[in-house]
Structure formats: structure tokens, C-alpha cells
Amino acid sequence: MNLLSIGISHRTAPVDVRERMWFSDAQTKEALPQLKDRFFSECLLVSTCNRTELYGVASGTAADAATVCDRLVEMRDAQGAVGRDHFVFRTGPDAVAQLFKVASGIDSMVVGDIQILNQVKEAIQLAREANVLGPVLNRLTQTALHVGKRSRTETAITEGAVSVSYAAVELAGKIFADLSRKRALLVGAGETGELTLKHLVTKGIGEVLIANRTREKAEALVGTLGGTVVEFENLQESLVDMDIVITSVASPAHIISPAEMHRTMRRRGNAPLFIIDIGVPRNVHPETGRIENVFLYDIDSLTQVVDRNLERRKVGIPRVQAIIGEESAEFLRWYHSLEVGPAIQDLRTAFESVRQQEVEKNIHRFREEDRELVDLVTRRIINKLLHEPMTVLKRGSENGGADPETVTRIAALRDLFGISRRNGRGDGT
């Protein structure tokens, strides 16, 4: 089989190496035609923060995987920093299964990564725009997307929060059935705060206020994702009207104390307040959680949620692997069926060539009036000799695919009769 995969990922290289091999969208669209012209009849490049993987259908004059790898490194000007040992080379069924693993999320750094399927879709779109996809990769990529969808609908591989920031928002969604009617206060505009705000917006939170010691950072975050900036110094005042409070600031001391919370709860009429403390050290004094109608969760609580969700996702891996097995087998049946037609034609061409040579060499031995009959009889002999093998091959490729036995027979026929494969189909089955 002439399908090749060359990949670098979090499994084979640290981040400082992976980032050297990252291709932007523009770089991907520029690289794909060059790779196709030199090595492939069609190709696809998937490049994310955790992986860069090239899939290609090798042309008849394709270089070996190591040469393709060296060209990829050259394209990113990463010689000396990235070596062949950082890459994994796969061919045939292994390359097929790898793309399916990526699309399903089981090969991600975080099992069930919800972003990877969209990233694969984007890679496919870039390949289409670069006009480097052909029949094999068109079929392969569509099957990969189908694998990703099946994995999400038939298993729990993407269910449950597996980041602290998302776990915080997911927990808020469980406490309050309708977040669109709730107000949230985000204290801290750092990376974790930004991720938390993104998740809140995605979940449809009604209103978000942001408090940060450096107001400019809070304003920048609001400018990107929306919300309202409140003064950090007025934090206690802001708590009075909130339903959800998420804290994530670097502070050696607690920014919310039990005494302050008692006063706040009296002003709130003891209305429930949900507090998620992601800070390390903790931003909210743990005794605050003992106050009536104050529901306090710290990072350890969220980490436990994340760990449980990860274990739940891992339980789904065997089922995802089964889906990958099913879809790989179906794709390979289809792929190998492409060999049947050319094999039959090549076999007939080989026999006909021998027949013609022998007729031409010996035709002078026959009388003029018998020569047409000689040609007819020899054609009928060839047809009868080929009838059974062709019938068997066609039968083995019924229902849109070729069974393993048919694939083996094709390889045996080509080997026995010395029939080479056509350029563009590669040099393997």
C-alpha cells in the first residue's frame, strides 16, 4: 500500500522541538503543493501545537520517508534542532489508523481533546484549497471525520471537563440550571482567568464582571471576550450582587475572609453564592465555605473532578479503538478494490502482448487464408485462460471492497507473471 505518514508529536518530542515544526495556515498552503510535486500524488498536513503530521499517497517516483522528513525540516529551517529520531514513520494500515486515532482524540495529550476534530477539518480544508487532495485522501479524510463523530456519539471519550478552568465552569453549570440568568465575577485576568472567561461565554453566562489588580489587563480581556471591568479595591462590594465568583490571582494572603463574607451574606439576604477558588495559594479562606449558603470549591476539588473525568474518558478508549478497527477495515477494503480493475487490465495486457508477439513471429508459417483464423483462435485461448482468474478477482471485489484473500491473489498474480504496477498506484498493496 502506498500511503505514507510522517509525524512528530508530544509523544516523540518536547515542546521546544515541536514548535519548530509548526506550520501556520499560510505556511501549510504554501508547503503542500511543493510536497505533492516532489513526492506525492496527493497529500495532507495536520499541524497543531502538539503535532505536525504529513499524510501522502506516494507517487511512482517517490523518495523514501527519511527524505520527505528532511524536506519537512528544511521547510521550517529547523536543521540541527529537529532530527529524524523525533519523527515516526508509518505506512499502509498503520498510517490509516494513525489519522483515525488523531481524529478520535485518543492520541491527544489530553484524551478526548475536543478541539482536535475541528483542527483536522481545518487541515482538510487547507489541503482542498491547495488542490492537493485526490480520491484516496478524500475518502480517507471523510472516513477520519466519521471516526471522530462516532467516537463522540458512541463513547464518553469527550465527556466531562479535563482542565481546571473548564471544570470550574462545568461545576457552575451543574449548580445553576440556566447560566444565562446569572452574574459571574472573575477575579484575576491571567491565563487561567482568560480560559475561564472563554468557557463562561461559551456556556452562555448572562453577565460577567472582571476584577484585576492591574486594570489594563482586565480591560484587554474584556475587549477580547466581553464583560465589564470593576475595581479590584471594590471586590467586597461587587460580591453582593453576584451568583458565581471565580478567583484566580497570585496573592500570598486571602482576598476573601470569613468575616467579610458574613457581612456580604447579610447584605445579600443570605442568597446562595457559588465560589470557585482556583488560586494557589488559595484566594479564599477555607472557613468561608462553612458559612450557610456559601458553596466553596478549591483547586483540589476541581482536580478531583478532572481526574474522575479523565478516568471516565479512558474507559471509552477500547470502544474507540474498536471503531477505528471497523472503519480502517472498511477503508482498506475500498482501497484494495482499486487494485482489482488495474490488475485485471494489466493481466489481460500481458497475455495479449505475448499472444501478439507469438502470432507475429509465426504467422508466416500459415497460409494467407488461415491467418485470420489463427488470430481468432489464439484470442479465444487467452480469453478462456483468463476467464476464471478474472471471475474470481471480480467476485472478491464485490460490495465495494476487496477482501484480504483477493488482495493476496492480486499480489501473487503480479509476482508470478511479472506484471508491474502502474505509476501513480505506488509499488505496494
PyMOL commands that set and color helices and strands:
alter all, ss='L'
color gray80, all
select helices_A, chain A and resi 15-21+25-39+65-75+84-86+92-104+116-129+135-154+164-175+179-181+191-202+215-225+232-239+258-267+286-290+299-315+317-365+368-396+398-400+404-417
alter helices_A, ss='H'
color red, helices_A
select strands_A, chain A and resi 3-9+40-47+51-58+88-91+183-187+207-212+228-231+244-247+273-277+294-298
alter strands_A, ss='S'
color yellow, strands_A
deselect
rebuild
show_as cartoon
